[in-house]
Amino acid sequence: MHIALVTDYYLPTLGGVQTVVKAHAETLRAAGHEVTVFCPLAGPSGDPGVVALPISRFFRPDGYPFTWPPRKAVRLLRDEFARRRIDVVHTHSEMFAALAGIRAAQELGIALVHTMHGRIDVYTANVLPLPTLTTHILGWLHRRQVSHQGIEIKDEAAYTQTRAARAMWRLMLAQSRASDHVIVPSEHFRAKLADQGVATSMTVLSNGLEDSVLTQIGQPAPLRLTAGEPLRLLWVGRISPEKRPEVFVRAVAALGGSVTADMYGDGVARRELSRAPGGVRLHGSVPQAEILQAMSRAHVLVSTSYDFDNQPMVMLEAIASGLPIIFCDPDLAEVVPDEAGFLTPSPDAHGLVAAVTAILDDPAAIARASQAAIQARSRAASNAAGLEQVYEAAIRAAAARPRNSSH
């Protein structure tokens, strides 16, 4: 098959979606498929497997290049899909690169798969300026490309109480409806989508890490924490309110010299965080290879996200590295192997302090959790066969629908 991966976020910018698309491309090529990535780029790429989409000269939300104008992007993708004889279009975002990919695929009758990576309702509420207004504008722009007609959002759920949240859920459901198959990396997010009425076939499929990353990590040895040794904490992610980095900073300040703390990432909250008291070392945004090196030096990865993340790629990297995980969100227990992590008793800084204190009181807990992660390492690997099965199902579904149908 020739697969088009269409995304609004790709290298050299850093993030979970970028890591997933890179992993999919390598894994599928290793399985014998041809893969082309279509994305907005801030500069020219030397990768022949990447095609740049037109971008706005002025608008860069959260620092990312932004696909614009939509009409030009649709025209480019339609021509490229036809010329390259694309068999499946796989979108990875909800912005205008992905929307152009949907339009072009529908016009050409190509099978369409979408991965629902995360809660765009939470992301927009925390990152966009004046979210009540800007989510309304985003929803309006989205439905000009993909129909929202007839989609009703159940407002009794805790996550659909605001008008802005309902607008973003309507957007997610519209994009799911426009697809022939939807991949969801976690069961807890799939359940929310099903509860809101997604009728498109959905498959829960882990994002996974490509072989080159697993090889780079190598076979880890179980970690050890000796009595009296400071616990080396690591936090990795977008420094943005929905990731709750301030919980980590407050906990580290409360723990004092019993821990060391390193934070990797960048985002809208970094400047505010840099002024906060505490012993956290801020390293900024760095390549994946440096994150993997930092994991090899840490005792535990800390995830402070709550009611937002789907399947954080950094957790898969930690599992592959034999690095235990402290996490605040019970939903993420399905990502963390049994006995390989520690759920905080509450999702705030007090809960994180309690979880770390329990480890300091029982240093052997790190070795036990590290060994459990190593034993479950295969769970972190990318799944080419799973992707192939989804693509084949999407091709069958596309063949059964009328040409140019928008579902």
C-alpha positions in Angstrom: 0.0 0.0 0.0 0.9 3.6 -0.4 -0.1 5.5 2.7 -0.4 9.2 3.2 0.2 10.4 6.7 -1.4 13.9 7.0 -0.6 16.0 10.1 -0.6 19.6 11.3 2.4 18.8 13.5 5.7 17.2 12.4 9.4 17.3 12.8 11.5 19.3 13.6 8.8 20.6 16.1 8.5 18.3 19.0 5.5 16.6 20.6 3.5 13.4 20.9 1.8 13.6 17.5 5.1 14.2 15.8 6.6 11.2 17.5 3.7 9.0 16.5 3.8 10.0 12.9 7.6 9.4 12.7 7.1 6.0 14.3 4.2 5.0 11.9 6.3 6.1 8.9 9.3 3.9 9.9 7.2 1.0 11.0 5.1 0.9 7.8 8.1 1.3 5.6 9.8 -1.6 7.4 6.7 -3.7 6.7 7.1 -3.0 2.9 4.7 -0.1 2.4 5.4 3.2 0.8 4.7 6.2 3.1 4.5 9.9 2.4 4.1 12.5 5.1 2.2 15.7 4.3 2.5 18.5 6.8 3.2 22.2 7.3 6.9 23.0 7.7 8.7 26.0 9.1 11.6 25.4 6.7 12.6 23.1 3.8 13.0 19.4 4.5 15.7 17.2 3.1 13.5 14.1 3.6 12.1 12.9 0.2 9.3 11.2 2.1 7.9 14.6 3.3 5.8 17.0 1.3 5.4 20.5 2.6 1.9 22.1 2.7 1.3 25.9 2.3 1.5 27.8 5.5 0.4 31.1 6.9 3.1 33.8 7.0 1.7 35.4 10.1 -0.2 32.9 12.3 1.7 30.3 14.3 -0.5 29.0 17.1 1.7 27.7 20.0 4.7 28.2 17.8 3.7 25.6 15.1 3.5 26.4 11.4 -0.1 26.6 10.3 -1.5 25.2 7.1 -3.2 28.0 5.1 -5.1 28.7 2.9 -7.3 25.6 2.9 -8.2 25.8 -0.8 -4.6 25.7 -1.8 -3.8 22.8 0.5 -6.7 20.8 -0.8 -5.6 21.3 -4.4 -2.0 20.3 -3.6 -3.1 17.2 -1.7 -5.6 16.2 -4.4 -2.9 16.4 -7.1 -0.3 14.6 -5.0 -2.7 11.8 -3.9 -3.7 11.2 -7.5 -0.1 11.4 -8.8 1.3 9.1 -6.1 -1.7 6.7 -6.3 -2.4 6.8 -2.6 -4.4 3.9 -1.2 -5.1 5.2 2.3 -5.1 8.7 3.8 -4.4 8.7 7.6 -5.0 12.0 9.4 -3.5 12.8 12.8 -4.9 16.1 13.8 -8.0 18.3 13.6 -6.6 21.5 12.0 -6.3 22.5 8.3 -3.7 20.1 7.1 -5.9 17.2 8.2 -9.1 18.9 6.9 -7.5 19.4 3.5 -6.5 15.7 3.6 -10.1 14.8 4.3 -11.5 16.9 1.4 -8.9 15.6 -1.1 -9.5 12.0 0.0 -13.3 12.3 -0.3 -13.0 13.9 -3.8 -10.8 11.1 -5.0 -12.7 8.3 -3.2 -9.7 7.2 -1.1 -10.0 5.4 2.1 -9.7 7.7 5.1 -8.4 6.8 8.6 -8.2 9.2 11.5 -6.3 8.8 14.8 -8.0 10.6 17.6 -4.9 11.7 19.6 -6.4 13.7 22.4 -8.9 16.0 24.0 -9.0 19.1 21.8 -11.6 20.5 24.1 -9.1 20.6 26.9 -6.2 21.7 24.7 -8.1 24.7 23.2 -9.4 25.8 26.6 -5.9 26.0 28.0 -3.8 27.2 25.0 -6.0 29.4 22.8 -6.4 33.1 23.8 -10.0 34.1 24.7 -11.1 30.4 24.3 -14.8 31.2 24.4 -14.4 33.3 21.3 -11.6 31.4 19.5 -13.2 28.0 19.9 -16.3 29.4 18.2 -14.2 30.7 15.3 -12.3 27.4 15.1 -15.6 25.4 15.0 -16.9 27.7 12.3 -13.8 27.3 10.2 -13.8 23.5 10.7 -17.4 23.0 9.6 -16.7 25.0 6.4 -14.4 22.0 5.5 -16.2 19.1 7.2 -20.0 19.0 7.9 -21.2 19.2 11.5 -24.8 18.9 10.4 -27.0 16.8 12.7 -24.4 16.3 15.4 -25.7 16.6 18.9 -23.5 16.6 22.0 -24.7 15.1 25.2 -24.3 17.9 27.7 -24.8 15.9 30.9 -21.1 14.7 30.9 -18.7 16.6 33.1 -16.5 17.4 30.1 -19.4 18.9 28.0 -20.7 21.5 30.4 -19.5 24.6 28.6 -20.5 25.8 25.2 -16.8 25.9 24.1 -16.3 22.3 25.1 -19.4 21.2 23.2 -18.2 23.0 20.1 -14.9 21.1 20.3 -16.6 17.8 20.9 -18.8 18.5 17.9 -15.6 19.1 15.9 -14.2 15.7 17.0 -17.3 13.9 16.2 -17.6 15.5 12.8 -14.1 14.4 11.9 -14.8 10.9 13.2 -17.9 10.7 11.0 -16.0 11.9 7.9 -13.6 9.0 8.3 -13.9 5.3 7.3 -12.2 4.1 10.4 -11.0 5.8 13.6 -8.0 4.7 15.7 -8.0 5.6 19.4 -4.9 4.8 21.4 -6.8 4.2 24.7 -10.0 2.6 25.8 -10.9 5.4 28.2 -11.0 7.9 25.3 -12.8 5.4 23.0 -15.5 5.0 25.6 -16.1 8.8 25.7 -16.3 9.0 21.9 -18.8 6.1 21.8 -20.8 7.7 24.6 -21.1 10.8 22.5 -22.4 8.8 19.6 -19.5 8.1 17.3 -20.8 5.5 14.8 -17.7 5.1 12.7 -15.8 1.8 13.4 -13.2 2.4 16.1 -10.1 0.4 16.9 -8.1 0.8 20.1 -4.5 0.6 19.0 -1.4 1.7 20.8 0.7 4.3 19.1 3.9 2.4 19.7 7.6 3.2 19.3 9.5 2.3 16.1 12.3 -0.3 16.1 15.1 2.3 15.7 14.0 4.0 19.0 13.8 0.6 20.8 17.3 -0.2 19.5 18.6 3.2 20.6 17.3 2.5 24.1 18.8 -1.0 24.1 18.0 -3.6 26.8 17.7 -1.7 30.0 18.9 -3.1 33.4 16.6 -2.7 36.4 17.0 0.6 38.2 18.1 0.8 41.8 17.5 3.4 44.5 19.7 3.2 47.6 18.5 4.4 51.0 19.3 8.0 51.5 19.9 8.7 47.8 17.9 11.6 46.3 15.1 10.3 44.0 15.8 11.6 40.5 12.5 12.9 39.1 11.9 13.5 35.4 9.0 15.5 33.8 8.7 15.6 30.0 6.0 17.3 27.9 4.4 20.5 26.6 4.7 23.1 29.3 1.1 24.2 29.1 -1.8 24.4 31.6 -3.5 21.2 30.4 -0.4 19.3 31.4 -0.4 20.9 34.9 3.4 21.4 35.2 2.9 23.6 38.2 1.9 20.5 40.2 5.3 19.1 39.6 7.1 22.3 40.6 5.1 22.7 43.8 5.7 19.1 44.8 9.5 19.4 44.2 9.6 22.6 46.3 7.8 20.7 49.1 10.1 17.7 48.9 13.3 19.7 49.2 16.7 17.9 49.0 15.1 14.5 49.0 14.7 14.7 45.2 16.4 16.1 42.1 14.1 17.3 39.4 14.6 17.8 35.6 11.9 19.2 33.3 12.1 19.0 29.5 9.7 20.8 27.2 8.5 24.2 26.1 5.1 25.9 25.9 3.0 28.8 26.8 3.5 28.3 30.6 7.3 28.1 30.6 8.0 31.7 31.4 5.7 31.7 34.4 7.2 28.4 35.5 10.8 29.7 35.3 9.9 32.3 38.0 8.5 29.7 40.4 10.5 28.8 43.5 11.8 25.3 43.8 14.7 23.1 42.6 13.5 22.2 39.1 16.0 22.4 36.3 14.4 23.5 33.1 16.0 22.2 29.9 13.6 23.4 27.2 12.6 21.5 24.1 15.2 19.0 23.0 15.3 16.1 20.4 14.0 12.7 21.3 17.5 11.3 21.7 18.2 13.6 24.6 14.9 12.7 26.3 15.9 9.0 26.1 19.3 9.9 27.6 17.6 11.8 30.4 15.4 8.7 31.1 18.5 6.6 31.4 19.7 8.9 34.3 16.3 9.2 36.1 14.7 7.0 38.7 11.1 7.8 37.8 9.0 9.7 35.2 6.3 12.0 36.6 3.1 12.7 34.7 0.9 15.5 36.2 -1.7 15.5 33.4 -5.2 14.9 34.6 -8.4 14.3 32.5 -6.6 15.2 29.3 -4.0 12.8 28.0 -4.9 9.8 25.8 -1.8 7.7 25.6 1.3 9.9 26.2 4.2 8.8 24.0 6.6 9.7 26.8 5.1 7.0 28.9 5.8 4.4 26.2 9.4 5.7 26.0 9.6 5.3 29.8 8.3 1.7 29.7 10.8 0.8 27.0 13.5 2.3 29.1 12.5 0.4 32.2 11.7 3.7 33.9 8.9 3.6 36.5 6.1 6.2 36.2 4.3 8.3 38.8 0.9 9.5 37.4 -2.0 11.5 38.7 -4.8 10.4 36.3 -6.5 7.1 37.0 -7.4 6.8 33.3 -3.7 6.4 32.4 -3.5 3.2 34.4 -4.3 1.4 31.2 -1.0 2.7 29.7 1.2 1.8 32.7 1.9 -1.9 33.1 0.9 -3.6 36.3 3.3 -2.8 39.1 5.4 -0.5 36.9 4.0 2.7 38.2 2.5 4.6 41.2 -0.8 6.4 41.1 -0.9 9.4 43.3 -3.6 9.3 46.1 -4.9 12.7 44.8 -4.1 14.5 41.6 -2.6 17.6 43.3 0.8 18.5 44.6 0.0 16.9 48.0 -0.8 13.6 46.3 2.5 13.7 44.3 4.5 14.4 47.5 2.7 11.5 49.1 3.6 9.1 46.2 7.3 10.2 46.2 7.5 10.0 50.0 6.2 6.4 49.9 9.0 5.5 47.4 11.6 7.2 49.6 10.4 5.1 52.5 10.6 1.9 50.4 13.6 2.4 48.0 13.2 -1.2 46.7 9.9 -0.1 45.1 11.9 1.5 42.3 13.7 -1.8 41.4 10.3 -3.7 41.5 8.6 -1.2 39.3 11.6 -1.0 36.9 11.6 -4.8 36.5 7.8 -4.8 35.8 8.3 -2.1 33.1 11.1 -4.1 31.5 9.0 -7.3 31.4 6.2 -5.4 29.6 8.6 -3.6 27.2 7.0 -5.3 24.1 3.8 -3.3 24.8 5.7 -0.1 23.8 6.5 -1.4 20.3 4.7 -0.1 17.2 2.2 -2.5 15.7 2.4 -2.7 11.9 -0.1 -5.6 11.7 -2.6 -3.6 13.6 -2.3 -0.6 11.3 -2.5 -2.8 8.3 -5.8 -4.4 9.6 -7.3 -0.9 10.1 -6.2 0.2 6.6 -7.7 -2.8 5.0 -11.0 -2.3 6.9 -11.0 1.4 5.8 -10.5 0.4 2.2 -13.5 -2.0 2.4 -15.6 0.7 4.0 -14.6 3.3 1.4 -15.4 0.9 -1.5 -18.9 0.4 0.0 -19.8 4.1 0.2 -21.0 6.4 -2.7 -18.3 8.3 -4.5 -17.7 11.8 -3.1 -19.8 10.9 0.0 -18.9 13.0 3.1 -20.6 10.3 5.3 
